[in-house]
Amino acid sequence: MGAVSEATRENFDALVESGTTLVDVWGPDCRPCLALKPHVEKIAEARDDLTVVMLEAPKARRVCIRLGVHALPTFLLMHDGDEVARLSASTISPPELKDWLDKSLGEMREEVS
């Protein structure tokens, strides 16, 4: 059972370079981001197969530009440092986030095997 790690521009690459990582790109003024935060924390607690990191967009603009993040909230599923799936919309509901994550993880595992 994992906790959510705070990603910064200094440690982002190290946090996502190995294994499977869910990146929550958020902003302190983004109401949908703040509403989803408890659900992201539940995902982190429930999933041993996943590292969950939160990247505060205003403090990591260059990382967001490099990743092509243009809207909040944005969720990136990364495997060994490479993006494998993305969800970005201002209207993401907790069930939509869970369904997207489950589907994306399933597709990723099919490609690996």
One Martini backbone bead per residue (centre of mass of N, CA, C, O) as a GRO file, in nm:
protein
  113
    1MET     BB    1   0.093   0.039   0.026
    2GLY     BB    2   0.065   0.363  -0.094
    3ALA     BB    3   0.183   0.673  -0.140
    4VAL     BB    4   0.197   0.995  -0.222
    5SER     BB    5   0.404   1.167  -0.436
    6GLU     BB    6   0.607   1.447  -0.474
    7ALA     BB    7   0.659   1.623  -0.756
    8THR     BB    8   0.939   1.764  -0.925
    9ARG     BB    9   1.164   1.892  -1.135
   10GLU     BB   10   1.398   1.728  -0.992
   11ASN     BB   11   1.231   1.422  -0.945
   12PHE     BB   12   1.054   1.314  -1.178
   13ASP     BB   13   1.231   1.116  -1.343
   14ALA     BB   14   1.293   0.926  -1.101
   15LEU     BB   15   0.988   0.846  -1.039
   16VAL     BB   16   0.932   0.731  -1.362
   17GLU     BB   17   1.172   0.531  -1.468
   18SER     BB   18   1.027   0.293  -1.296
   19GLY     BB   19   0.767   0.138  -1.376
   20THR     BB   20   0.441   0.219  -1.263
   21THR     BB   21   0.285   0.546  -1.326
   22LEU     BB   22   0.083   0.789  -1.171
   23VAL     BB   23   0.010   1.113  -1.298
   24ASP     BB   24  -0.081   1.411  -1.124
   25VAL     BB   25  -0.184   1.700  -1.280
   26TRP     BB   26  -0.190   2.003  -1.091
   27GLY     BB   27  -0.377   2.272  -0.921
   28PRO     BB   28  -0.464   2.499  -0.668
   29ASP     BB   29  -0.702   2.638  -0.874
   30CYS     BB   30  -0.823   2.343  -0.929
   31ARG     BB   31  -1.115   2.202  -0.858
   32PRO     BB   32  -1.103   1.918  -0.990
   33CYS     BB   33  -0.834   1.844  -0.861
   34LEU     BB   34  -0.924   1.865  -0.562
   35ALA     BB   35  -1.163   1.660  -0.586
   36LEU     BB   36  -0.962   1.409  -0.675
   37LYS     BB   37  -0.747   1.365  -0.453
   38PRO     BB   38  -0.880   1.142  -0.268
   39HIS     BB   39  -0.889   0.931  -0.503
   40VAL     BB   40  -0.587   0.916  -0.552
   41GLU     BB   41  -0.517   0.819  -0.267
   42LYS     BB   42  -0.680   0.554  -0.288
   43ILE     BB   43  -0.522   0.434  -0.519
   44ALA     BB   44  -0.249   0.426  -0.373
   45GLU     BB   45  -0.351   0.233  -0.141
   46ALA     BB   46  -0.471  -0.008  -0.340
   47ARG     BB   47  -0.195  -0.005  -0.525
   48ASP     BB   48   0.095  -0.201  -0.563
   49ASP     BB   49   0.142  -0.164  -0.898
   50LEU     BB   50   0.161   0.154  -0.813
   51THR     BB   51   0.275   0.472  -0.870
   52VAL     BB   52   0.205   0.788  -0.706
   53VAL     BB   53   0.202   1.118  -0.852
   54MET     BB   54   0.236   1.470  -0.784
   55LEU     BB   55   0.206   1.755  -1.011
   56GLU     BB   56   0.270   2.090  -0.982
   57ALA     BB   57   0.241   2.292  -1.241
   58PRO     BB   58   0.345   2.583  -1.146
   59LYS     BB   59   0.628   2.436  -1.037
   60ALA     BB   60   0.646   2.260  -1.343
   61ARG     BB   61   0.648   2.384  -1.639
   62ARG     BB   62   0.870   2.234  -1.802
   63VAL     BB   63   0.754   1.954  -1.765
   64CYS     BB   64   0.480   2.015  -1.896
   65ILE     BB   65   0.591   2.092  -2.170
   66ARG     BB   66   0.739   1.824  -2.229
   67LEU     BB   67   0.454   1.658  -2.190
   68GLY     BB   68   0.203   1.827  -2.307
   69VAL     BB   69   0.058   2.003  -2.088
   70HIS     BB   70  -0.262   2.210  -2.117
   71ALA     BB   71  -0.440   2.076  -1.881
   72LEU     BB   72  -0.676   2.066  -1.609
   73PRO     BB   73  -0.668   1.774  -1.543
   74THR     BB   74  -0.386   1.537  -1.561
   75PHE     BB   75  -0.331   1.198  -1.664
   76LEU     BB   76  -0.051   0.977  -1.634
   77LEU     BB   77   0.070   0.683  -1.783
   78MET     BB   78   0.366   0.516  -1.678
   79HIS     BB   79   0.648   0.327  -1.830
   80ASP     BB   80   0.964   0.353  -1.787
   81GLY     BB   81   0.918   0.683  -1.867
   82ASP     BB   82   0.667   0.619  -2.049
   83GLU     BB   83   0.396   0.708  -2.216
   84VAL     BB   84   0.068   0.521  -2.239
   85ALA     BB   85  -0.139   0.735  -2.104
   86ARG     BB   86  -0.431   0.974  -2.125
   87LEU     BB   87  -0.605   1.216  -1.907
   88SER     BB   88  -0.807   1.510  -2.017
   89ALA     BB   89  -1.033   1.692  -1.802
   90SER     BB   90  -1.272   1.894  -1.627
   91THR     BB   91  -1.489   1.619  -1.595
   92ILE     BB   92  -1.369   1.419  -1.399
   93SER     BB   93  -1.457   1.129  -1.254
   94PRO     BB   94  -1.391   0.885  -1.042
   95PRO     BB   95  -1.497   0.651  -1.227
   96GLU     BB   96  -1.340   0.741  -1.481
   97LEU     BB   97  -1.060   0.713  -1.363
   98LYS     BB   98  -1.076   0.413  -1.292
   99ASP     BB   99  -1.150   0.304  -1.573
  100TRP     BB  100  -0.905   0.417  -1.723
  101LEU     BB  101  -0.691   0.275  -1.553
  102ASP     BB  102  -0.781  -0.018  -1.594
  103LYS     BB  103  -0.766  -0.016  -1.904
  104SER     BB  104  -0.470   0.079  -1.936
  105LEU     BB  105  -0.338  -0.149  -1.776
  106GLY     BB  106  -0.445  -0.379  -1.950
  107GLU     BB  107  -0.317  -0.288  -2.218
  108MET     BB  108  -0.024  -0.281  -2.120
  109ARG     BB  109  -0.005  -0.584  -2.040
  110GLU     BB  110  -0.065  -0.697  -2.325
  111GLU     BB  111   0.188  -0.570  -2.463
  112VAL     BB  112   0.406  -0.710  -2.280
  113SER     BB  113   0.302  -1.024  -2.330
   0.00000   0.00000   0.00000
